[in-house]
Each structure stands twice: as structure tokens, then as C-alpha cells.
Amino acid sequence: LTLAAITIAIGRVVDDSIVVLENIRRHMDYGKERMAAVKDGVREVATAVASSSVATIAVFLPLAFVGGMVGELFMPFAVTSSLALGGSLIIALTITPVLCYWFLRPAPCTPVSYTHLRAHETPEHLVCRLLLEK
């Protein structure tokens, strides 16, 4: 069951960091400096990421304290999933912002000749194009 816990935790481990990364990227696309984008991006999603991770840990951790044969069976699952989710929370709120500051660069915003929204374009890019055309 330890492998099952790792399998379940992988989705959450990746998800926490992706939420932080995407929010930092969104702030950079708005034209903010890297440090301001990192601080604002993490500040916006830290509570949501922390509460979802703590809630999931609160679901799995009590399985470690069940007695008898069932407790022996589910204790490795509970401990593995709780540690993986706790580690994911720490990495998402500490290491991911540092890596974003080091490696993410603001996307260049180039002017174009027309102002309608393209099918693949996000609203942020449309605003960026509209501001540069004036």
C-alpha cells in the first residue's frame, strides 16, 4: 500500500507546485517585476495550497493510529501519504518560488496591427497588445 500512497501523492505533489508556478507566471504576464510577481503570486495561493494539503493530511494521518490488523495494513500508507503531502507543501511554498525567480522571464509583448482576440490567445495577452498599440 506504500506504492499506492506514493501514486496518490504524486498528483498532489505536482499540483501544488503547478498552482504556485502558474500564478507567478500570470503576475509576470501582467508586467510585474520578477520579485513582485513571485511575492504576489505566492501570497495569493499560499492559503489555498496550504489548506488543501493540510486537509488531505488530516484525512490520511488518522489511519496511522488505527489499531489491530487494519492499523498494521494502513499505517505505511498513512505515513507515506502524509509525509509526501507535507513535503509537497514545503516545496511548493519555498523552493518553487525561488526557482521561478531564477528561471522564469517575463514574456515579450510585441505590438501587432489588429486588435481582435485570437483563438489561442489569453485575455492577458490581448490587454498587453492593446496597450502597446496606442
C-alpha positions as CSV (number, residue, x, y, z in Angstrom):
1,L,0.0,0.0,0.0
2,T,3.0,2.3,0.3
3,L,3.2,2.4,-3.5
4,A,-0.5,3.3,-3.6
5,A,0.2,6.2,-1.3
6,I,3.1,7.4,-3.4
7,T,0.8,7.2,-6.5
8,I,-1.9,9.2,-4.9
9,A,0.6,11.7,-3.5
10,I,2.3,12.3,-6.9
11,G,-0.7,14.1,-8.3
12,R,-0.9,16.4,-5.3
13,V,2.8,17.0,-5.2
14,V,2.9,18.1,-8.8
15,D,-0.4,20.0,-8.4
16,D,0.7,22.2,-5.5
17,S,3.8,23.4,-7.4
18,I,2.0,23.9,-10.6
19,V,-0.6,26.2,-8.9
20,V,2.2,28.3,-7.5
21,L,4.1,28.4,-10.8
22,E,1.1,29.3,-12.9
23,N,0.1,32.1,-10.6
24,I,3.6,33.6,-10.6
25,R,3.6,33.3,-14.4
26,R,0.3,35.2,-14.5
27,H,1.7,38.0,-12.5
28,M,4.7,38.2,-14.7
29,D,2.5,38.4,-17.8
30,Y,0.8,41.4,-16.2
31,G,4.1,43.2,-16.5
32,K,5.3,43.0,-12.9
33,E,9.0,42.7,-11.9
34,R,10.1,39.2,-11.1
35,M,10.4,39.7,-7.3
36,A,7.0,41.4,-7.1
37,A,5.4,38.7,-9.2
38,V,6.8,36.0,-7.0
39,K,5.7,37.6,-3.8
40,D,2.2,38.5,-5.0
41,G,1.8,35.1,-6.8
42,V,2.7,33.1,-3.7
43,R,0.7,35.3,-1.4
44,E,-2.4,34.8,-3.4
45,V,-2.3,31.0,-3.5
46,A,-0.5,30.1,-0.3
47,T,-3.6,29.8,1.8
48,A,-5.4,27.6,-0.8
49,V,-2.4,25.3,-1.3
50,A,-1.8,25.0,2.5
51,S,-5.4,24.4,3.4
52,S,-5.8,21.7,0.7
53,S,-2.6,19.9,1.8
54,V,-3.5,20.1,5.5
55,A,-7.0,18.8,4.8
56,T,-5.7,15.9,2.8
57,I,-3.1,15.1,5.6
58,A,-5.9,15.3,8.1
59,V,-7.8,12.7,6.1
60,F,-4.9,10.2,5.8
61,L,-2.9,10.7,9.0
62,P,-5.5,9.2,11.4
63,L,-5.2,5.9,9.5
64,A,-1.8,5.5,11.1
65,F,-3.4,5.3,14.6
66,V,-5.9,2.6,13.8
67,G,-5.3,-0.5,15.9
68,G,-5.3,-4.1,15.1
69,M,-4.7,-5.8,11.8
70,V,-6.3,-2.9,9.8
71,G,-3.9,-0.5,11.5
72,E,-0.9,-2.7,10.6
73,L,-2.1,-2.7,7.0
74,F,-2.8,1.0,6.6
75,M,-0.1,2.6,8.7
76,P,2.6,2.7,6.0
77,F,0.0,4.1,3.6
78,A,-1.0,6.9,6.0
79,V,2.6,7.8,7.0
80,T,3.8,7.8,3.4
81,S,1.0,9.9,2.0
82,S,1.2,12.4,4.9
83,L,4.9,12.9,4.6
84,A,4.7,13.3,0.8
85,L,2.0,15.8,1.1
86,G,3.8,17.7,3.9
87,G,6.9,17.8,1.8
88,S,4.9,18.9,-1.2
89,L,3.6,21.8,0.8
90,I,7.0,22.9,1.9
91,I,8.5,22.7,-1.6
92,A,5.5,24.5,-3.2
93,L,5.8,27.4,-0.9
94,T,9.6,27.7,-0.6
95,I,11.6,26.1,-3.4
96,T,9.2,26.7,-6.3
97,P,9.1,30.5,-5.9
98,V,12.9,30.6,-5.7
99,L,13.2,28.6,-8.9
100,C,10.6,30.8,-10.6
101,Y,12.6,33.9,-9.6
102,W,15.8,32.3,-11.1
103,F,14.4,30.8,-14.3
104,L,11.2,32.5,-15.4
105,R,11.5,35.6,-17.5
106,P,8.7,37.9,-18.5
107,A,7.2,37.1,-21.9
108,P,7.9,39.7,-24.5
109,C,4.9,41.7,-25.5
110,T,5.1,42.8,-29.2
111,P,2.7,45.1,-31.0
112,V,0.5,43.8,-33.8
113,S,-1.6,45.5,-36.4
114,Y,-5.1,44.2,-35.4
115,T,-6.9,44.1,-32.1
116,H,-9.3,41.2,-32.2
117,L,-8.8,38.3,-29.9
118,R,-7.1,35.3,-31.4
119,A,-8.4,31.8,-30.6
120,H,-5.2,30.7,-28.8
121,E,-4.6,34.0,-27.0
122,T,-5.3,34.6,-23.3
123,P,-7.0,37.8,-22.1
124,E,-3.8,39.0,-20.6
125,H,-2.0,38.9,-24.0
126,L,-4.9,40.8,-25.5
127,V,-4.6,43.6,-22.9
128,C,-0.9,43.7,-23.5
129,R,-1.3,44.0,-27.2
130,L,-4.0,46.7,-26.8
131,L,-1.7,48.8,-24.5
132,L,1.2,48.6,-26.9
133,E,-0.8,49.7,-30.0
134,K,-1.7,53.1,-28.6
